[in-house]
Amino acid sequence: MAVAAMNGGADARNNRLTALVSDSENEIIAKKAEAAGLSVSAYLRVQALGPEADLTSDAALRQVDLLIDRMESDLDSAIAELLAAMARMEVV
């Protein structure tokens, strides 16, 4: 299968960009890419190109799954804090 067909008919990615970053910046970028469920290349494309960046549907779905997981975790934390506050106020 041709590269253009694999990425939704977009132009083949055959250009390389080079950017110098520090070790700490490299680590931060890698962690953010991993948290987004993307490769570093895909993560940087999304950051540079915005929503029109060409992501495969699998990468986009992984990103949505991660966002949902984070929201669920945040909601669980908020509920636990609310219950603890209510218990301190002897409402529960």
Backbone as JSON Lines, residues from 0, in Angstrom:
{"i":0,"aa":"M","n":[0.85,-1.17,0.0],"ca":[0.0,0.0,0.0],"c":[0.9,1.23,0.0]}
{"i":1,"aa":"A","n":[0.59,2.21,-0.81],"ca":[1.39,3.42,-0.91],"c":[1.25,4.26,0.34]}
{"i":2,"aa":"V","n":[2.28,5.02,0.65],"ca":[2.26,5.87,1.84],"c":[1.11,6.86,1.76]}
{"i":3,"aa":"A","n":[0.86,7.45,0.6],"ca":[-0.24,8.41,0.46],"c":[-1.58,7.76,0.78]}
{"i":4,"aa":"A","n":[-1.75,6.51,0.39],"ca":[-3.01,5.82,0.67],"c":[-3.13,5.51,2.15]}
{"i":5,"aa":"M","n":[-2.02,5.24,2.81],"ca":[-2.07,4.91,4.24],"c":[-2.43,6.11,5.08]}
{"i":6,"aa":"N","n":[-2.08,7.32,4.67],"ca":[-2.4,8.49,5.49],"c":[-3.54,9.29,4.88]}
{"i":7,"aa":"G","n":[-4.53,8.59,4.35],"ca":[-5.75,9.23,3.9],"c":[-5.62,9.98,2.59]}
{"i":8,"aa":"G","n":[-4.65,9.62,1.75],"ca":[-4.51,10.27,0.47],"c":[-3.7,11.56,0.53]}
{"i":9,"aa":"A","n":[-3.21,11.92,1.67],"ca":[-2.4,13.13,1.8],"c":[-1.06,12.91,1.11]}
{"i":10,"aa":"D","n":[-0.37,14.0,0.88],"ca":[0.96,13.88,0.28],"c":[1.84,12.99,1.14]}
{"i":11,"aa":"A","n":[2.74,12.27,0.48],"ca":[3.69,11.42,1.21],"c":[4.56,12.31,2.09]}
{"i":12,"aa":"R","n":[4.84,11.83,3.26],"ca":[5.69,12.6,4.18],"c":[7.14,12.23,3.9]}
{"i":13,"aa":"N","n":[7.77,13.02,3.06],"ca":[9.15,12.73,2.72],"c":[10.07,13.92,2.97]}
{"i":14,"aa":"N","n":[9.59,14.88,3.76],"ca":[10.41,16.02,4.14],"c":[10.7,15.95,5.63]}
{"i":15,"aa":"R","n":[11.94,16.21,5.97],"ca":[12.34,16.15,7.36],"c":[12.62,17.56,7.87]}
{"i":16,"aa":"L","n":[12.07,17.88,9.03],"ca":[12.36,19.14,9.7],"c":[13.32,18.85,10.85]}
{"i":17,"aa":"T","n":[14.2,19.77,11.12],"ca":[15.14,19.59,12.22],"c":[14.98,20.75,13.19]}
{"i":18,"aa":"A","n":[14.84,20.42,14.44],"ca":[14.75,21.44,15.48],"c":[15.65,21.01,16.63]}
{"i":19,"aa":"L","n":[16.41,21.92,17.15],"ca":[17.27,21.62,18.29],"c":[16.51,21.92,19.57]}
{"i":20,"aa":"V","n":[16.5,20.95,20.46],"ca":[15.86,21.11,21.77],"c":[16.81,20.59,22.84]}
{"i":21,"aa":"S","n":[16.61,21.08,24.05],"ca":[17.43,20.6,25.17],"c":[16.96,19.21,25.58]}
{"i":22,"aa":"D","n":[17.74,18.56,26.42],"ca":[17.34,17.24,26.93],"c":[16.01,17.32,27.65]}
{"i":23,"aa":"S","n":[15.84,18.36,28.47],"ca":[14.58,18.48,29.22],"c":[13.4,18.76,28.3]}
{"i":24,"aa":"E","n":[13.6,19.59,27.27],"ca":[12.54,19.85,26.31],"c":[12.18,18.58,25.55]}
{"i":25,"aa":"N","n":[13.18,17.8,25.17],"ca":[12.95,16.54,24.48],"c":[12.12,15.6,25.34]}
{"i":26,"aa":"E","n":[12.44,15.53,26.61],"ca":[11.7,14.66,27.55],"c":[10.26,15.13,27.69]}
{"i":27,"aa":"I","n":[10.06,16.43,27.81],"ca":[8.7,16.98,27.94],"c":[7.88,16.68,26.7]}
{"i":28,"aa":"I","n":[8.46,16.91,25.53],"ca":[7.75,16.66,24.28],"c":[7.39,15.18,24.15]}
{"i":29,"aa":"A","n":[8.33,14.3,24.48],"ca":[8.08,12.86,24.39],"c":[6.96,12.45,25.34]}
{"i":30,"aa":"K","n":[6.96,12.99,26.56],"ca":[5.92,12.65,27.54],"c":[4.55,13.15,27.09]}
{"i":31,"aa":"K","n":[4.52,14.36,26.53],"ca":[3.24,14.9,26.06],"c":[2.73,14.09,24.87]}
{"i":32,"aa":"A","n":[3.61,13.69,23.99],"ca":[3.21,12.86,22.85],"c":[2.64,11.53,23.33]}
{"i":33,"aa":"E","n":[3.34,10.92,24.29],"ca":[2.87,9.64,24.83],"c":[1.51,9.8,25.5]}
{"i":34,"aa":"A","n":[1.35,10.87,26.28],"ca":[0.08,11.12,26.95],"c":[-1.06,11.32,25.95]}
{"i":35,"aa":"A","n":[-0.73,11.87,24.8],"ca":[-1.74,12.08,23.75],"c":[-1.95,10.83,22.91]}
{"i":36,"aa":"G","n":[-1.15,9.79,23.15],"ca":[-1.27,8.57,22.37],"c":[-0.76,8.73,20.95]}
{"i":37,"aa":"L","n":[0.22,9.63,20.78],"ca":[0.75,9.91,19.45],"c":[2.25,9.71,19.43]}
{"i":38,"aa":"S","n":[2.78,9.51,18.24],"ca":[4.23,9.54,18.08],"c":[4.68,10.98,18.25]}
{"i":39,"aa":"V","n":[5.97,11.18,18.48],"ca":[6.48,12.54,18.6],"c":[6.21,13.31,17.3]}
{"i":40,"aa":"S","n":[6.42,12.67,16.17],"ca":[6.16,13.33,14.88],"c":[4.7,13.76,14.76]}
{"i":41,"aa":"A","n":[3.78,12.85,15.06],"ca":[2.35,13.19,14.96],"c":[1.99,14.28,15.94]}
{"i":42,"aa":"Y","n":[2.53,14.21,17.16],"ca":[2.25,15.22,18.18],"c":[2.73,16.6,17.7]}
{"i":43,"aa":"L","n":[3.93,16.67,17.16],"ca":[4.46,17.95,16.69],"c":[3.67,18.47,15.5]}
{"i":44,"aa":"R","n":[3.2,17.57,14.62],"ca":[2.36,18.02,13.5],"c":[1.07,18.63,14.02]}
{"i":45,"aa":"V","n":[0.45,17.97,15.01],"ca":[-0.8,18.49,15.57],"c":[-0.56,19.85,16.21]}
{"i":46,"aa":"Q","n":[0.53,19.98,16.94],"ca":[0.83,21.24,17.6],"c":[1.1,22.35,16.57]}
{"i":47,"aa":"A","n":[1.79,22.02,15.51],"ca":[2.16,23.02,14.51],"c":[1.01,23.34,13.55]}
{"i":48,"aa":"L","n":[0.24,22.32,13.17],"ca":[-0.78,22.5,12.15],"c":[-2.18,22.69,12.72]}
{"i":49,"aa":"G","n":[-2.35,22.38,13.99],"ca":[-3.66,22.52,14.6],"c":[-4.59,21.4,14.19]}
{"i":50,"aa":"P","n":[-5.89,21.66,14.31],"ca":[-6.89,20.62,14.07],"c":[-6.85,20.03,12.65]}
{"i":51,"aa":"E","n":[-6.32,20.79,11.7],"ca":[-6.29,20.26,10.33],"c":[-5.15,19.28,10.1]}
{"i":52,"aa":"A","n":[-4.33,19.02,11.11],"ca":[-3.24,18.05,10.98],"c":[-3.84,16.69,10.6]}
{"i":53,"aa":"D","n":[-3.15,15.99,9.72],"ca":[-3.63,14.71,9.22],"c":[-3.27,13.6,10.21]}
{"i":54,"aa":"L","n":[-4.24,13.19,11.02],"ca":[-4.05,12.07,11.94],"c":[-4.81,10.87,11.4]}
{"i":55,"aa":"T","n":[-4.27,9.72,11.61],"ca":[-5.03,8.53,11.25],"c":[-6.19,8.42,12.23]}
{"i":56,"aa":"S","n":[-7.24,7.75,11.84],"ca":[-8.39,7.61,12.73],"c":[-8.01,6.87,14.0]}
{"i":57,"aa":"D","n":[-7.09,5.92,13.93],"ca":[-6.67,5.2,15.13],"c":[-6.01,6.14,16.12]}
{"i":58,"aa":"A","n":[-5.14,7.01,15.65],"ca":[-4.47,7.96,16.54],"c":[-5.49,8.93,17.14]}
{"i":59,"aa":"A","n":[-6.44,9.37,16.34],"ca":[-7.46,10.28,16.84],"c":[-8.32,9.6,17.9]}
{"i":60,"aa":"L","n":[-8.67,8.34,17.68],"ca":[-9.46,7.6,18.67],"c":[-8.68,7.39,19.96]}
{"i":61,"aa":"R","n":[-7.38,7.09,19.85],"ca":[-6.56,6.95,21.05],"c":[-6.53,8.25,21.83]}
{"i":62,"aa":"Q","n":[-6.46,9.36,21.1],"ca":[-6.43,10.65,21.75],"c":[-7.75,10.91,22.49]}
{"i":63,"aa":"V","n":[-8.87,10.59,21.87],"ca":[-10.17,10.76,22.51],"c":[-10.27,9.86,23.74]}
{"i":64,"aa":"D","n":[-9.82,8.61,23.62],"ca":[-9.85,7.69,24.76],"c":[-9.05,8.24,25.94]}
{"i":65,"aa":"L","n":[-7.88,8.79,25.66],"ca":[-7.05,9.37,26.72],"c":[-7.75,10.55,27.37]}
{"i":66,"aa":"L","n":[-8.38,11.39,26.58],"ca":[-9.1,12.54,27.14],"c":[-10.25,12.08,28.03]}
{"i":67,"aa":"I","n":[-10.97,11.07,27.59],"ca":[-12.08,10.53,28.4],"c":[-11.55,9.94,29.69]}
{"i":68,"aa":"D","n":[-10.45,9.19,29.62],"ca":[-9.85,8.62,30.83],"c":[-9.47,9.72,31.81]}
{"i":69,"aa":"R","n":[-8.88,10.8,31.31],"ca":[-8.5,11.91,32.19],"c":[-9.72,12.57,32.82]}
{"i":70,"aa":"M","n":[-10.78,12.74,32.02],"ca":[-12.0,13.35,32.55],"c":[-12.61,12.46,33.63]}
{"i":71,"aa":"E","n":[-12.63,11.16,33.4],"ca":[-13.16,10.23,34.41],"c":[-12.35,10.3,35.69]}
{"i":72,"aa":"S","n":[-11.04,10.35,35.55],"ca":[-10.17,10.44,36.72],"c":[-10.4,11.74,37.47]}
{"i":73,"aa":"D","n":[-10.52,12.85,36.74],"ca":[-10.79,14.14,37.37],"c":[-12.13,14.13,38.08]}
{"i":74,"aa":"L","n":[-13.13,13.52,37.46],"ca":[-14.45,13.45,38.07],"c":[-14.41,12.59,39.33]}
{"i":75,"aa":"D","n":[-13.71,11.47,39.29],"ca":[-13.58,10.62,40.48],"c":[-12.91,11.39,41.62]}
{"i":76,"aa":"S","n":[-11.88,12.16,41.3],"ca":[-11.19,12.96,42.32],"c":[-12.12,14.02,42.89]}
{"i":77,"aa":"A","n":[-12.88,14.67,42.04],"ca":[-13.81,15.71,42.5],"c":[-14.88,15.12,43.41]}
{"i":78,"aa":"I","n":[-15.4,13.96,43.05],"ca":[-16.42,13.31,43.87],"c":[-15.83,12.93,45.22]}
{"i":79,"aa":"A","n":[-14.62,12.4,45.24],"ca":[-13.97,12.02,46.5],"c":[-13.77,13.25,47.38]}
{"i":80,"aa":"E","n":[-13.35,14.35,46.81],"ca":[-13.17,15.58,47.59],"c":[-14.5,16.09,48.12]}
{"i":81,"aa":"L","n":[-15.54,16.04,47.3],"ca":[-16.87,16.47,47.74],"c":[-17.37,15.62,48.9]}
{"i":82,"aa":"L","n":[-17.22,14.3,48.78],"ca":[-17.66,13.4,49.86],"c":[-16.88,13.65,51.15]}
{"i":83,"aa":"A","n":[-15.57,13.89,51.02],"ca":[-14.75,14.18,52.2],"c":[-15.2,15.49,52.85]}
{"i":84,"aa":"A","n":[-15.48,16.5,52.05],"ca":[-15.95,17.79,52.6],"c":[-17.29,17.63,53.27]}
{"i":85,"aa":"M","n":[-18.19,16.87,52.65],"ca":[-19.51,16.64,53.24],"c":[-19.39,15.86,54.55]}
{"i":86,"aa":"A","n":[-18.47,14.91,54.6],"ca":[-18.27,14.15,55.83],"c":[-17.75,15.06,56.95]}
{"i":87,"aa":"R","n":[-16.84,15.98,56.6],"ca":[-16.33,16.92,57.61],"c":[-17.44,17.82,58.12]}
{"i":88,"aa":"M","n":[-18.4,18.13,57.25],"ca":[-19.53,18.98,57.66],"c":[-20.64,18.14,58.27]}
{"i":89,"aa":"E","n":[-20.43,16.83,58.35],"ca":[-21.38,15.87,58.89],"c":[-22.71,15.92,58.15]}
{"i":90,"aa":"V","n":[-22.63,16.11,56.83],"ca":[-23.82,16.12,55.99],"c":[-24.16,14.7,55.55]}
{"i":91,"aa":"V","n":[-23.14,13.88,55.45],"ca":[-23.34,12.5,54.96],"c":[-23.61,11.59,56.11]}
